[in-house]
Amino acid sequence: MGIIKNGILGGFRKKTGTVVGAYWRKLDVIRALPRSSGKAPTALQVEQRLKFGMVTSFLSPLQELIEEGFHSPGDLRTAMNRAVAYHLKSAVRGAAPDFSIDPERLSYSQGKVDLPHSVNVSVTDEAPAGLEITWTNAELEGKYHRLDDMATILVYNETQGRFIKAPRVAQREARVYTVALPADFLGHIHVYLSFTGIATKLLKSNTRYVGEVIVV
């Protein structure tokens, strides 16, 4: 039974009849109860469900980065919903049932902050092994390019399906950061870089795909 807690003009919670009341993102909403059609899903529906399940599972370990990187104050969708929508549209490759994410299209951040003109990644020789990421800076600062912008680095091991996340680890002016790798972190490694503003925390950059290295 639905319960009205705020008077006759207020929203209600739980089920009443064929609708359900809920409070979602500061809004009172009413949803119709889902109905079972009794029909088997079409091939297209099965394909979309496989894609959706793959994308949500893949992005789950990146929840923390996505909550900041895809946050948009003017959008009622959650950051994760926006990220899922982007990857479904732009980053899925392959054919059913073997869908996967194209590493070069992976994104955990979208915004206006400037990215470096060039970025390079190399494997260090010291023990333990690491990835050294270097970048160049523009000479002049501006609203979307400050030397105190913080770099976030993501490392994705496509061979093992593992991530290393390094949020806000170095200022833009440092021009270099080295990510330490576990001894067993071997295979095809993809590296990503983004920047987040310090003065205005909502300012962030797009995700920059730095490149691929092979660690053996």
HUURCOR-V622558 format. One record per backbone hydrogen bond with DSSP energy under -1.0 kcal/mol. CO is the residue of the C=O (numbers start at 1). NH is the residue of the N-H. If there is no record, write none. Layout:
# HUURCOR-V622558
CO:NH + CO:NH
This chain:
# HUURCOR-V622558
3:13 + 7:10 + 13:3 + 14:21 + 16:19 + 18:33 + 19:16 + 20:31 + 21:14 + 22:29 + 24:27 + 27:24 + 29:22 + 31:20 + 42:46 + 43:47 + 44:48 + 45:49 + 46:50 + 47:51 + 48:52 + 49:53 + 50:54 + 51:55 + 52:56 + 53:57 + 54:58 + 55:59 + 56:60 + 59:62 + 60:63 + 62:66 + 63:67 + 65:69 + 66:70 + 69:110 + 72:75 + 78:82 + 79:83 + 80:84 + 81:85 + 82:86 + 83:87 + 84:88 + 85:89 + 86:90 + 87:91 + 91:102 + 93:100 + 95:98 + 97:99 + 100:93 + 102:105 + 109:207 + 118:136 + 120:134 + 122:132 + 129:181 + 130:124 + 131:179 + 132:122 + 133:177 + 134:120 + 142:145 + 144:114 + 145:142 + 146:149 + 147:173 + 149:172 + 150:196 + 151:169 + 152:194 + 153:166 + 154:192 + 155:164 + 156:158 + 156:190 + 157:161 + 157:162 + 162:157 + 164:155 + 166:153 + 170:151 + 171:174 + 172:175 + 175:135 + 177:133 + 179:131 + 182:185 + 184:186 + 187:215 + 188:158 + 189:213 + 190:156 + 191:210 + 191:211 + 192:154 + 193:208 + 194:152 + 195:205 + 196:150 + 200:203 + 203:197 + 204:113 + 208:193 + 211:191 + 213:189 + 215:187
